[in-house]
């Protein structure tokens, strides 16, 4: 029999591989499934469907739009982005202090354009994941939001199965460079990345150090990692994690071309899927149901073949050395204390490599901390923008930037 682990599964036994994947993924979903099963005993499927529809209508999340554009990656992939200009949405319209103010050493540079803040989202999300931060910063500073390849409105691009190169974090760093060239070709930059988006920023720094030296005035890493992701347990017993790691890469390669079958399965198990999303996205018991549904919609919208394209890249990701090129920059490193996807220890490791980085660990927060505690994240990003010279000191962000949940920062001794 062909070995599933190596991915060389024949057409005759791919269903067996799918069965093994189901068992492994079932182990991952067990904790969430318990609560979902109880709910299924008391609430009919039609009622649950109506509830999801009502939440979709009630939550105006993901509806913010700006000036759209398309960047072209070096392999020809079309990458969608949007720009919010200062003053376009009722903000002051005033640019921040002179570019490079407060900078020292090799990073100081005079520029001719306002600072642009570029937001990079995580795996299985899209640019709308920054909804709350976008609502708060509109009109105050020039911002760019983009969809990683295969996500949101961006094209999937060539992949290994189509004689292209496999998706890698290095590839995403080059994609970010293409977006910067198209959407912010001049002026200072502040880079903000969540999870895979933070890894994308690290890859950009590794491959384009001159860009960082000449133009980047600040960086925010949110719920991300510089490597060793293969060691993450996802809050599961070792036996469950090992089962998933043995079979999942090969099964994803097998099922990738049969995406329609997998999508039908996802739709049929929507209730279980919602429980898994909530467990691995949030830690708060009182997270807004509309926000939880918003996160679920973004993940649902990511095609299965894209999930399969990206998954192998995380085990190979290692950008610890790239962080050395960021010394001297204002850096924010923020994570949820109960993040099961990229545990807070990974953010602590990033901060340790960056002298002077502002480390913020948010209590009662999971992986999607920017949705779960939007005010805390927005306030910390705004503080970074002040340090980077993108906003004047004393700037007050409106909307979702006024909530101040308690957080533990480096130096608190906790």
TIBA-79030 format. One record per residue (C-alpha): residue number from 0; residue in three letters; x negated, y, z negated. Coordinates in pm, 1 decimal, always signed. Layout:
REM TIBA-79030
+-----+-----+----------+----------+----------+
:   n : res :     east :    north :       up :
+-----+-----+----------+----------+----------+
: NUM : ala :        X :        Y :        Z :
...
+-----+-----+----------+----------+----------+
END
This chain:
REM TIBA-79030
+-----+-----+----------+----------+----------+
:   n : res :     east :    north :       up :
+-----+-----+----------+----------+----------+
:   0 : unk :     +0.0 :     +0.0 :     +0.0 :
:   1 : unk :   -125.6 :   +346.7 :    +82.6 :
:   2 : unk :   -248.7 :   +549.3 :   -214.9 :
:   3 : unk :     -7.3 :   +829.7 :   -304.9 :
:   4 : unk :   -271.7 :  +1016.8 :   -503.1 :
:   5 : unk :   -494.3 :  +1069.5 :   -202.2 :
:   6 : unk :   -199.4 :  +1197.1 :     -1.2 :
:   7 : unk :   -237.3 :   +933.2 :   +270.6 :
:   8 : unk :   +122.3 :   +813.9 :   +237.7 :
:   9 : unk :   +269.2 :   +643.1 :   +538.9 :
:  10 : unk :   +606.7 :   +731.4 :   +685.7 :
:  11 : unk :   +738.7 :   +396.6 :   +564.9 :
:  12 : unk :   +689.4 :   +459.3 :   +194.8 :
:  13 : unk :   +732.3 :   +832.9 :   +151.0 :
:  14 : unk :  +1062.8 :   +775.1 :    -25.8 :
:  15 : unk :   +877.1 :   +575.8 :   -290.6 :
:  16 : unk :   +640.5 :   +871.5 :   -329.9 :
:  17 : unk :   +940.9 :  +1099.4 :   -370.6 :
:  18 : unk :  +1072.3 :   +868.5 :   -641.4 :
:  19 : unk :   +743.5 :   +885.0 :   -828.5 :
:  20 : unk :   +749.4 :  +1263.6 :   -797.7 :
:  21 : unk :  +1098.7 :  +1266.8 :   -937.9 :
:  22 : unk :   +982.9 :  +1068.9 :  -1242.5 :
:  23 : unk :   +684.3 :  +1296.1 :  -1299.8 :
:  24 : unk :   +883.4 :  +1615.0 :  -1255.3 :
:  25 : unk :  +1149.7 :  +1467.1 :  -1478.6 :
:  26 : unk :   +892.8 :  +1448.7 :  -1755.4 :
:  27 : unk :   +815.5 :  +1817.4 :  -1706.0 :
:  28 : unk :  +1185.6 :  +1908.2 :  -1713.4 :
:  29 : unk :  +1284.2 :  +1692.4 :  -2010.9 :
:  30 : unk :  +1296.7 :  +1963.7 :  -2272.5 :
:  31 : unk :  +1504.4 :  +2195.3 :  -2058.0 :
:  32 : unk :  +1726.8 :  +1914.1 :  -1936.6 :
:  33 : unk :  +1850.9 :  +1833.6 :  -2285.9 :
:  34 : unk :  +2023.1 :  +2168.0 :  -2324.9 :
:  35 : unk :  +2153.4 :  +2157.8 :  -1970.1 :
:  36 : unk :  +2306.2 :  +1813.2 :  -2021.1 :
:  37 : unk :  +2504.6 :  +1933.5 :  -2321.8 :
:  38 : unk :  +2630.3 :  +2230.1 :  -2125.4 :
:  39 : unk :  +2740.9 :  +2005.2 :  -1839.3 :
:  40 : unk :  +2962.4 :  +1808.6 :  -2078.7 :
:  41 : unk :  +3161.9 :  +2118.3 :  -2169.1 :
:  42 : unk :  +3156.1 :  +2339.4 :  -1859.4 :
:  43 : unk :  +3271.8 :  +2232.1 :  -1515.5 :
:  44 : unk :  +3052.3 :  +2271.4 :  -1207.5 :
:  45 : unk :  +3293.3 :  +2522.2 :  -1053.0 :
:  46 : unk :  +3281.2 :  +2739.7 :  -1366.1 :
:  47 : unk :  +2901.2 :  +2732.3 :  -1364.8 :
:  48 : unk :  +2897.7 :  +2827.5 :   -996.8 :
:  49 : unk :  +3131.6 :  +3119.7 :  -1063.9 :
:  50 : unk :  +2912.7 :  +3227.5 :  -1354.9 :
:  51 : unk :  +2604.1 :  +3235.5 :  -1133.3 :
:  52 : unk :  +2792.7 :  +3439.5 :   -873.9 :
:  53 : unk :  +2907.2 :  +3684.4 :  -1141.4 :
:  54 : unk :  +2552.3 :  +3724.0 :  -1272.6 :
:  55 : unk :  +2425.5 :  +3789.0 :   -920.6 :
:  56 : unk :  +2680.8 :  +4067.7 :   -883.9 :
:  57 : unk :  +2630.2 :  +4213.5 :  -1231.4 :
:  58 : unk :  +2253.7 :  +4245.1 :  -1221.4 :
:  59 : unk :  +2136.2 :  +4514.8 :   -975.6 :
:  60 : unk :  +1790.3 :  +4361.3 :   -978.4 :
:  61 : unk :  +1577.6 :  +4343.1 :   -666.9 :
:  62 : unk :  +1773.6 :  +4611.7 :   -482.3 :
:  63 : unk :  +1513.6 :  +4889.2 :   -495.8 :
:  64 : unk :  +1372.4 :  +4961.4 :   -152.1 :
:  65 : unk :  +1107.6 :  +5194.1 :    -14.8 :
:  66 : unk :   +949.3 :  +5272.0 :   +321.0 :
:  67 : unk :   +877.0 :  +4937.5 :   +481.1 :
:  68 : unk :   +570.7 :  +4840.6 :   +677.2 :
:  69 : unk :   +383.6 :  +4537.5 :   +806.7 :
:  70 : unk :    +18.7 :  +4454.1 :   +759.4 :
:  71 : unk :   -149.9 :  +4194.2 :   +977.7 :
:  72 : unk :   -386.5 :  +3950.1 :   +806.5 :
:  73 : unk :   -709.2 :  +3845.4 :   +975.7 :
:  74 : unk :   -540.5 :  +3520.6 :  +1088.5 :
:  75 : unk :   -249.6 :  +3711.7 :  +1244.0 :
:  76 : unk :     +2.7 :  +3655.6 :   +963.9 :
:  77 : unk :   +254.7 :  +3939.1 :   +922.4 :
:  78 : unk :   +265.0 :  +4064.0 :   +561.9 :
:  79 : unk :   +558.4 :  +4278.0 :   +450.2 :
:  80 : unk :   +509.8 :  +4572.0 :   +215.7 :
:  81 : unk :   +700.6 :  +4877.9 :    +94.7 :
:  82 : unk :   +576.4 :  +5220.0 :    -19.6 :
:  83 : unk :   +734.5 :  +5451.5 :   -275.5 :
:  84 : unk :   +595.3 :  +5803.3 :   -234.6 :
:  85 : unk :   +562.6 :  +6055.3 :   -521.4 :
:  86 : unk :   +862.3 :  +6285.0 :   -544.3 :
:  87 : unk :  +1086.3 :  +6070.4 :   -323.3 :
:  88 : unk :  +1309.2 :  +5952.0 :   -607.5 :
:  89 : unk :  +1356.8 :  +6248.8 :   -834.7 :
:  90 : unk :  +1011.8 :  +6242.7 :   -991.8 :
:  91 : unk :   +786.3 :  +6539.4 :  -1036.6 :
:  92 : unk :   +613.5 :  +6487.9 :   -705.3 :
:  93 : unk :   +296.6 :  +6618.2 :   -866.4 :
:  94 : unk :    -17.0 :  +6415.8 :   -795.4 :
:  95 : unk :   -227.5 :  +6303.7 :  -1085.9 :
:  96 : unk :   -555.7 :  +6462.4 :  -1186.8 :
:  97 : unk :   -832.6 :  +6473.6 :   -931.9 :
:  98 : unk :   -928.6 :  +6129.7 :   -799.0 :
:  99 : unk :  -1206.5 :  +5974.1 :   -998.1 :
: 100 : unk :  -1154.5 :  +6197.3 :  -1302.4 :
: 101 : unk :  -1279.8 :  +6035.1 :  -1617.8 :
: 102 : unk :  -1491.3 :  +5793.3 :  -1414.5 :
: 103 : unk :  -1853.9 :  +5717.3 :  -1489.4 :
: 104 : unk :  -2142.4 :  +5550.1 :  -1318.3 :
: 105 : unk :  -2110.1 :  +5385.1 :   -975.1 :
: 106 : unk :  -1729.4 :  +5410.1 :   -967.8 :
: 107 : unk :  -1708.3 :  +5788.6 :   -950.6 :
: 108 : unk :  -1593.6 :  +5909.9 :   -607.9 :
: 109 : unk :  -1423.7 :  +6214.2 :   -462.9 :
: 110 : unk :  -1126.0 :  +6122.2 :   -243.8 :
: 111 : unk :   -884.6 :  +6313.6 :    -23.8 :
: 112 : unk :   -562.1 :  +6123.4 :    -98.2 :
: 113 : unk :   -351.1 :  +6059.2 :   -409.0 :
: 114 : unk :   -395.0 :  +5743.1 :   -608.9 :
: 115 : unk :   -200.0 :  +5443.1 :   -481.6 :
: 116 : unk :    -93.0 :  +5168.4 :   -722.5 :
: 117 : unk :    -71.0 :  +4829.9 :   -547.2 :
: 118 : unk :   +142.6 :  +4559.9 :   -712.4 :
: 119 : unk :    +78.7 :  +4191.3 :   -629.0 :
: 120 : unk :   +334.8 :  +3932.7 :   -743.1 :
: 121 : unk :   +294.9 :  +3573.1 :   -854.2 :
: 122 : unk :   +361.1 :  +3225.3 :   -715.3 :
: 123 : unk :   +720.3 :  +3157.8 :   -602.7 :
: 124 : unk :   +823.8 :  +3520.1 :   -665.4 :
: 125 : unk :   +828.2 :  +3827.5 :   -440.1 :
: 126 : unk :   +769.9 :  +4201.2 :   -463.6 :
: 127 : unk :  +1101.0 :  +4245.3 :   -648.2 :
: 128 : unk :   +947.0 :  +4077.5 :   -954.4 :
: 129 : unk :   +823.5 :  +4428.9 :  -1040.4 :
: 130 : unk :  +1179.7 :  +4566.4 :  -1041.5 :
: 131 : unk :  +1167.3 :  +4731.4 :  -1385.7 :
: 132 : unk :   +821.1 :  +4881.4 :  -1341.6 :
: 133 : unk :   +922.0 :  +5008.9 :   -999.0 :
: 134 : unk :  +1237.2 :  +5171.6 :  -1140.1 :
: 135 : unk :  +1033.9 :  +5349.3 :  -1407.3 :
: 136 : unk :   +745.3 :  +5469.0 :  -1187.6 :
: 137 : unk :   +942.8 :  +5585.1 :   -883.3 :
: 138 : unk :   +859.8 :  +5941.5 :   -794.3 :
: 139 : unk :   +573.2 :  +5967.1 :  -1041.6 :
: 140 : unk :   +295.1 :  +5799.3 :   -846.5 :
: 141 : unk :   +242.4 :  +5647.2 :   -502.3 :
: 142 : unk :   +309.0 :  +5272.8 :   -520.6 :
: 143 : unk :   +286.6 :  +4977.7 :   -282.0 :
: 144 : unk :   +469.7 :  +4647.7 :   -332.1 :
: 145 : unk :   +402.1 :  +4356.8 :   -100.6 :
: 146 : unk :   +510.4 :  +3997.6 :    -45.4 :
: 147 : unk :   +237.9 :  +3733.4 :    -50.0 :
: 148 : unk :   +232.7 :  +3514.8 :   +262.2 :
: 149 : unk :   +524.9 :  +3273.6 :   +273.3 :
: 150 : unk :   +706.7 :  +3467.1 :     +1.6 :
: 151 : unk :   +979.9 :  +3726.4 :    +36.1 :
: 152 : unk :   +975.7 :  +3886.2 :   +380.9 :
: 153 : unk :   +619.2 :  +3788.6 :   +471.6 :
: 154 : unk :   +544.8 :  +3519.5 :   +728.5 :
: 155 : unk :   +408.9 :  +3184.2 :   +620.8 :
: 156 : unk :   +112.9 :  +3188.0 :   +857.8 :
: 157 : unk :    -91.2 :  +2892.6 :   +983.4 :
: 158 : unk :   -138.6 :  +2607.2 :   +736.7 :
: 159 : unk :   -336.1 :  +2285.9 :   +725.2 :
: 160 : unk :    -53.2 :  +2083.2 :   +878.1 :
: 161 : unk :    -51.1 :  +2318.2 :  +1176.5 :
: 162 : unk :   -427.7 :  +2310.3 :  +1232.6 :
: 163 : unk :   -479.2 :  +2623.6 :  +1023.1 :
: 164 : unk :   -685.4 :  +2654.3 :   +707.3 :
: 165 : unk :   -523.6 :  +2558.8 :   +376.1 :
: 166 : unk :   -392.7 :  +2843.5 :   +163.8 :
: 167 : unk :   -653.8 :  +2947.8 :    -89.4 :
: 168 : unk :   -688.0 :  +3224.9 :   -344.5 :
: 169 : unk :   -971.6 :  +3362.8 :   -130.6 :
: 170 : unk :   -727.9 :  +3383.9 :   +158.8 :
: 171 : unk :   -488.7 :  +3586.3 :    -58.8 :
: 172 : unk :   -770.4 :  +3826.7 :   -146.0 :
: 173 : unk :   -822.5 :  +3891.6 :   +225.4 :
: 174 : unk :   -447.5 :  +3940.7 :   +264.7 :
: 175 : unk :   -454.2 :  +4207.3 :     -6.8 :
: 176 : unk :   -737.1 :  +4380.3 :   +177.9 :
: 177 : unk :   -521.1 :  +4388.5 :   +492.2 :
: 178 : unk :   -230.2 :  +4539.4 :   +298.1 :
: 179 : unk :   -458.2 :  +4806.7 :   +152.4 :
: 180 : unk :   -593.6 :  +4888.3 :   +499.2 :
: 181 : unk :   -239.1 :  +4931.2 :   +631.0 :
: 182 : unk :    -58.3 :  +5092.8 :   +338.2 :
: 183 : unk :   -335.5 :  +5281.6 :   +155.2 :
: 184 : unk :   -630.9 :  +5330.6 :   +389.9 :
: 185 : unk :   -778.6 :  +5614.1 :   +181.4 :
: 186 : unk :   -777.8 :  +5747.6 :   -170.7 :
: 187 : unk :   -819.6 :  +5585.2 :   -512.6 :
: 188 : unk :   -650.0 :  +5256.3 :   -594.6 :
: 189 : unk :   -510.3 :  +5096.5 :   -907.1 :
: 190 : unk :   -448.8 :  +4722.6 :   -862.3 :
: 191 : unk :   -182.7 :  +4539.7 :  -1063.2 :
: 192 : unk :   -143.5 :  +4162.0 :  -1033.9 :
: 193 : unk :    +76.2 :  +3908.3 :  -1210.4 :
: 194 : unk :    -30.7 :  +3542.0 :  -1229.3 :
: 195 : unk :   -127.2 :  +3445.9 :   -872.3 :
: 196 : unk :   -127.9 :  +3818.0 :   -795.4 :
: 197 : unk :   -397.6 :  +3871.6 :  -1058.4 :
: 198 : unk :   -599.4 :  +3590.7 :   -902.4 :
: 199 : unk :   -552.3 :  +3767.3 :   -568.6 :
: 200 : unk :   -705.7 :  +4083.4 :   -715.1 :
: 201 : unk :  -1001.2 :  +3880.0 :   -845.8 :
: 202 : unk :  -1051.6 :  +3729.3 :   -500.3 :
: 203 : unk :  -1048.4 :  +4077.6 :   -346.4 :
: 204 : unk :  -1313.4 :  +4188.4 :   -595.1 :
: 205 : unk :  -1528.0 :  +3885.4 :   -512.4 :
: 206 : unk :  -1517.1 :  +3932.2 :   -135.1 :
: 207 : unk :  -1497.1 :  +4311.2 :   -110.4 :
: 208 : unk :  -1712.4 :  +4446.7 :   -396.0 :
: 209 : unk :  -1780.9 :  +4767.7 :   -204.6 :
: 210 : unk :  -1406.2 :  +4842.2 :   -193.1 :
: 211 : unk :  -1389.7 :  +4807.4 :   -570.0 :
: 212 : unk :  -1696.0 :  +5026.4 :   -622.6 :
: 213 : unk :  -1578.4 :  +5301.5 :   -390.2 :
: 214 : unk :  -1202.8 :  +5315.8 :   -442.5 :
: 215 : unk :  -1062.4 :  +5115.8 :   -734.8 :
: 216 : unk :  -1006.0 :  +5327.3 :  -1046.8 :
: 217 : unk :   -818.3 :  +5076.4 :  -1263.1 :
: 218 : unk :   -686.3 :  +4719.5 :  -1274.7 :
: 219 : unk :   -405.9 :  +4545.5 :  -1464.1 :
: 220 : unk :   -410.1 :  +4167.4 :  -1500.3 :
: 221 : unk :    -70.7 :  +4038.7 :  -1618.5 :
: 222 : unk :    -27.9 :  +3675.2 :  -1724.1 :
: 223 : unk :   -312.2 :  +3551.0 :  -1508.9 :
: 224 : unk :   -627.6 :  +3337.8 :  -1519.5 :
: 225 : unk :   -983.0 :  +3338.8 :  -1387.2 :
: 226 : unk :   -995.3 :  +2958.0 :  -1362.6 :
: 227 : unk :   -969.0 :  +2619.6 :  -1538.0 :
: 228 : unk :   -599.8 :  +2596.0 :  -1456.0 :
: 229 : unk :   -627.7 :  +2218.6 :  -1417.3 :
: 230 : unk :   -655.4 :  +2202.8 :  -1796.3 :
: 231 : unk :   -317.2 :  +2370.4 :  -1863.0 :
: 232 : unk :    -73.5 :  +2135.1 :  -2039.7 :
: 233 : unk :   +249.2 :  +2333.0 :  -1971.9 :
: 234 : unk :   +347.1 :  +2260.7 :  -2331.8 :
: 235 : unk :   +382.9 :  +1888.9 :  -2258.2 :
: 236 : unk :   +232.9 :  +1572.6 :  -2406.0 :
: 237 : unk :    -80.5 :  +1454.5 :  -2231.4 :
: 238 : unk :    +96.2 :  +1154.9 :  -2077.0 :
: 239 : unk :   +346.2 :  +1378.5 :  -1897.7 :
: 240 : unk :    +83.3 :  +1618.8 :  -1768.7 :
: 241 : unk :   -140.8 :  +1336.9 :  -1647.0 :
: 242 : unk :   +148.6 :  +1172.1 :  -1462.7 :
: 243 : unk :   +227.3 :  +1494.7 :  -1279.8 :
: 244 : unk :   -136.5 :  +1561.6 :  -1192.3 :
: 245 : unk :   -186.3 :  +1213.6 :  -1051.8 :
: 246 : unk :   +104.7 :  +1210.3 :   -813.3 :
: 247 : unk :   +217.9 :  +1564.0 :   -742.8 :
: 248 : unk :    -50.9 :  +1681.6 :   -494.9 :
: 249 : unk :     -4.9 :  +1379.1 :   -271.1 :
: 250 : unk :   +373.2 :  +1387.4 :   -293.7 :
: 251 : unk :   +384.1 :  +1755.8 :   -204.6 :
: 252 : unk :   +182.6 :  +1682.8 :   +108.7 :
: 253 : unk :   +425.5 :  +1408.4 :   +201.5 :
: 254 : unk :   +744.9 :  +1598.7 :   +131.1 :
: 255 : unk :   +629.5 :  +1931.7 :   +274.9 :
: 256 : unk :   +735.1 :  +1842.7 :   +631.8 :
: 257 : unk :  +1069.8 :  +1714.5 :   +495.3 :
: 258 : unk :  +1161.9 :  +2043.8 :   +334.0 :
: 259 : unk :  +1531.0 :  +2028.2 :   +425.0 :
: 260 : unk :  +1574.8 :  +1706.0 :   +230.4 :
: 261 : unk :  +1403.2 :  +1858.6 :    -70.4 :
: 262 : unk :  +1610.1 :  +2177.4 :    -46.5 :
: 263 : unk :  +1928.5 :  +1971.3 :    -55.4 :
: 264 : unk :  +1799.9 :  +1807.0 :   -370.0 :
: 265 : unk :  +1724.4 :  +2144.1 :   -526.3 :
: 266 : unk :  +2077.7 :  +2263.1 :   -456.8 :
: 267 : unk :  +2227.0 :  +1945.3 :   -598.8 :
: 268 : unk :  +2035.8 :  +1988.6 :   -925.4 :
: 269 : unk :  +2083.8 :  +2364.9 :   -961.5 :
: 270 : unk :  +2180.9 :  +2342.7 :  -1328.2 :
: 271 : unk :  +1871.0 :  +2146.5 :  -1425.7 :
: 272 : unk :  +1658.2 :  +2377.8 :  -1212.8 :
: 273 : unk :  +1796.6 :  +2683.9 :  -1394.9 :
: 274 : unk :  +1705.1 :  +2530.2 :  -1729.8 :
: 275 : unk :  +1349.5 :  +2457.3 :  -1616.8 :
: 276 : unk :  +1308.8 :  +2811.4 :  -1480.1 :
: 277 : unk :  +1424.1 :  +2965.2 :  -1806.6 :
: 278 : unk :  +1198.7 :  +2744.9 :  -2021.0 :
: 279 : unk :   +885.7 :  +2821.0 :  -1820.1 :
: 280 : unk :   +960.8 :  +3187.7 :  -1750.0 :
: 281 : unk :  +1079.3 :  +3328.3 :  -2082.3 :
: 282 : unk :  +1027.5 :  +3279.3 :  -2454.2 :
: 283 : unk :  +1298.5 :  +3506.8 :  -2595.0 :
: 284 : unk :  +1623.4 :  +3340.7 :  -2695.9 :
: 285 : unk :  +1820.3 :  +3654.2 :  -2613.8 :
: 286 : unk :  +1683.6 :  +3720.3 :  -2263.6 :
: 287 : unk :  +1950.6 :  +3889.5 :  -2051.0 :
: 288 : unk :  +2132.5 :  +3613.4 :  -1853.9 :
: 289 : unk :  +2136.1 :  +3840.4 :  -1548.3 :
: 290 : unk :  +1757.6 :  +3876.0 :  -1567.1 :
: 291 : unk :  +1716.6 :  +3499.2 :  -1604.5 :
: 292 : unk :  +1939.8 :  +3449.3 :  -1301.3 :
: 293 : unk :  +1736.8 :  +3708.7 :  -1108.6 :
: 294 : unk :  +1417.4 :  +3511.7 :  -1173.1 :
: 295 : unk :  +1593.2 :  +3191.8 :  -1073.5 :
: 296 : unk :  +1703.9 :  +3347.8 :   -743.7 :
: 297 : unk :  +1352.1 :  +3454.7 :   -653.9 :
: 298 : unk :  +1214.9 :  +3107.1 :   -721.9 :
: 299 : unk :  +1504.7 :  +2941.6 :   -536.5 :
: 300 : unk :  +1429.3 :  +3159.4 :   -233.5 :
: 301 : unk :  +1072.0 :  +3030.3 :   -203.5 :
: 302 : unk :  +1079.0 :  +2754.0 :    +61.3 :
: 303 : unk :   +956.2 :  +2416.1 :    -55.1 :
: 304 : unk :   +692.3 :  +2399.3 :   +215.5 :
: 305 : unk :   +543.4 :  +2722.7 :    +76.3 :
: 306 : unk :   +540.0 :  +2570.0 :   -271.8 :
: 307 : unk :   +348.1 :  +2277.6 :   -121.9 :
: 308 : unk :   +110.3 :  +2505.1 :    +72.8 :
: 309 : unk :     -5.4 :  +2694.5 :   -234.2 :
: 310 : unk :    -12.6 :  +2433.5 :   -509.7 :
: 311 : unk :   -362.3 :  +2288.5 :   -439.6 :
: 312 : unk :   -521.9 :  +2634.2 :   -452.8 :
: 313 : unk :   -475.8 :  +2672.3 :   -827.3 :
: 314 : unk :   -690.2 :  +2374.5 :   -926.3 :
: 315 : unk :   -974.1 :  +2517.9 :   -715.1 :
: 316 : unk :   -939.9 :  +2875.4 :   -841.1 :
: 317 : unk :  -1246.9 :  +3001.8 :  -1026.9 :
: 318 : unk :  -1318.9 :  +3373.8 :  -1021.1 :
: 319 : unk :  -1490.3 :  +3422.6 :  -1355.1 :
: 320 : unk :  -1802.5 :  +3556.6 :  -1187.4 :
: 321 : unk :  -1600.8 :  +3808.0 :   -986.2 :
: 322 : unk :  -1502.8 :  +3979.4 :  -1310.4 :
: 323 : unk :  -1859.7 :  +4095.9 :  -1360.8 :
: 324 : unk :  -1810.1 :  +4339.1 :  -1072.8 :
: 325 : unk :  -1536.6 :  +4517.7 :  -1267.3 :
: 326 : unk :  -1750.3 :  +4643.4 :  -1556.7 :
: 327 : unk :  -1700.8 :  +5015.6 :  -1611.1 :
: 328 : unk :  -1343.3 :  +5020.3 :  -1483.6 :
: 329 : unk :  -1037.4 :  +5082.8 :  -1700.6 :
: 330 : unk :   -875.4 :  +4737.9 :  -1722.1 :
: 331 : unk :   -553.6 :  +4620.4 :  -1885.9 :
: 332 : unk :   -522.0 :  +4247.6 :  -1962.8 :
: 333 : unk :   -168.5 :  +4161.8 :  -2076.3 :
: 334 : unk :     +9.0 :  +3830.4 :  -2138.7 :
: 335 : unk :   +299.6 :  +3675.7 :  -2323.5 :
: 336 : unk :   +186.1 :  +3495.4 :  -2636.9 :
: 337 : unk :   +406.3 :  +3196.0 :  -2546.8 :
: 338 : unk :   +321.5 :  +3174.2 :  -2176.3 :
: 339 : unk :   +324.0 :  +2804.9 :  -2078.1 :
: 340 : unk :   +204.1 :  +2857.3 :  -1718.9 :
: 341 : unk :   -106.5 :  +3070.1 :  -1772.2 :
: 342 : unk :   -152.7 :  +3053.5 :  -2150.8 :
: 343 : unk :   -258.9 :  +3364.2 :  -2341.1 :
: 344 : unk :   -601.1 :  +3209.3 :  -2398.7 :
: 345 : unk :   -674.1 :  +3256.6 :  -2029.2 :
: 346 : unk :   -607.0 :  +3630.1 :  -2061.7 :
: 347 : unk :   -828.7 :  +3642.3 :  -2368.9 :
: 348 : unk :  -1105.1 :  +3477.2 :  -2165.4 :
: 349 : unk :  -1064.6 :  +3741.3 :  -1893.0 :
: 350 : unk :  -1082.1 :  +4023.1 :  -2148.8 :
: 351 : unk :  -1394.9 :  +3874.4 :  -2307.4 :
: 352 : unk :  -1574.0 :  +3907.3 :  -1974.9 :
: 353 : unk :  -1473.8 :  +4272.5 :  -1940.6 :
: 354 : unk :  -1624.3 :  +4495.3 :  -2207.7 :
: 355 : unk :  -1374.9 :  +4760.2 :  -2308.3 :
: 356 : unk :  -1071.1 :  +4593.9 :  -2152.9 :
: 357 : unk :   -742.2 :  +4667.1 :  -2326.4 :
: 358 : unk :   -608.9 :  +4325.3 :  -2431.3 :
: 359 : unk :   -235.8 :  +4312.5 :  -2508.9 :
: 360 : unk :    -61.4 :  +3992.7 :  -2618.2 :
: 361 : unk :   +316.0 :  +4037.7 :  -2634.5 :
: 362 : unk :   +497.8 :  +3832.4 :  -2900.5 :
: 363 : unk :   +812.2 :  +3641.2 :  -2807.0 :
: 364 : unk :   +719.5 :  +3656.8 :  -2438.5 :
: 365 : unk :   +664.2 :  +3395.1 :  -2170.6 :
: 366 : unk :   +519.5 :  +3392.3 :  -1821.0 :
: 367 : unk :   +752.3 :  +3653.0 :  -1668.4 :
: 368 : unk :   +667.4 :  +3907.0 :  -1934.9 :
: 369 : unk :   +728.5 :  +4203.4 :  -1700.2 :
: 370 : unk :  +1095.3 :  +4096.4 :  -1675.1 :
: 371 : unk :  +1134.1 :  +3977.8 :  -2033.7 :
: 372 : unk :   +980.3 :  +4285.2 :  -2202.9 :
: 373 : unk :   +985.4 :  +4543.1 :  -1920.7 :
: 374 : unk :   +937.5 :  +4849.5 :  -2140.0 :
: 375 : unk :   +626.1 :  +4712.4 :  -2306.6 :
: 376 : unk :   +467.0 :  +4620.8 :  -1975.3 :
: 377 : unk :   +562.5 :  +4949.9 :  -1809.7 :
: 378 : unk :   +429.8 :  +5156.4 :  -2100.0 :
: 379 : unk :    +96.9 :  +4972.6 :  -2092.4 :
: 380 : unk :    +64.9 :  +5013.4 :  -1715.3 :
: 381 : unk :   +149.8 :  +5384.0 :  -1748.3 :
: 382 : unk :   -123.4 :  +5419.6 :  -2011.4 :
: 383 : unk :   -366.7 :  +5253.3 :  -1770.0 :
: 384 : unk :   -262.1 :  +5496.5 :  -1495.1 :
: 385 : unk :   -342.9 :  +5786.1 :  -1725.1 :
: 386 : unk :   -685.7 :  +5635.4 :  -1800.1 :
: 387 : unk :   -742.5 :  +5584.1 :  -1427.9 :
: 388 : unk :   -651.3 :  +5943.2 :  -1344.4 :
: 389 : unk :   -336.2 :  +5847.5 :  -1153.1 :
: 390 : unk :    -99.0 :  +6018.3 :  -1400.4 :
: 391 : unk :   -153.8 :  +6326.5 :  -1614.9 :
: 392 : unk :   -198.1 :  +6271.0 :  -1987.4 :
: 393 : unk :   +133.1 :  +6292.0 :  -2170.2 :
: 394 : unk :   +336.6 :  +6164.4 :  -1874.5 :
: 395 : unk :   +663.7 :  +6004.5 :  -1986.2 :
: 396 : unk :   +803.0 :  +5724.8 :  -1773.8 :
: 397 : unk :  +1180.2 :  +5703.2 :  -1756.1 :
: 398 : unk :  +1425.0 :  +5418.4 :  -1723.5 :
: 399 : unk :  +1265.6 :  +5095.7 :  -1834.7 :
: 400 : unk :   +950.8 :  +5251.0 :  -1971.3 :
: 401 : unk :  +1088.8 :  +5358.2 :  -2307.7 :
: 402 : unk :  +1125.5 :  +5023.5 :  -2485.6 :
: 403 : unk :   +830.9 :  +4957.7 :  -2713.5 :
: 404 : unk :   +831.2 :  +4599.8 :  -2831.3 :
: 405 : unk :   +558.7 :  +4518.3 :  -3084.7 :
: 406 : unk :   +241.7 :  +4383.6 :  -2930.7 :
: 407 : unk :    -95.4 :  +4266.0 :  -3054.6 :
: 408 : unk :   -394.2 :  +4436.5 :  -2897.1 :
: 409 : unk :   -761.3 :  +4362.1 :  -2911.8 :
: 410 : unk :   -894.6 :  +4501.4 :  -3233.9 :
: 411 : unk :   -577.4 :  +4451.2 :  -3435.8 :
: 412 : unk :   -742.3 :  +4164.3 :  -3614.7 :
: 413 : unk :   -446.6 :  +3935.9 :  -3550.4 :
+-----+-----+----------+----------+----------+
END
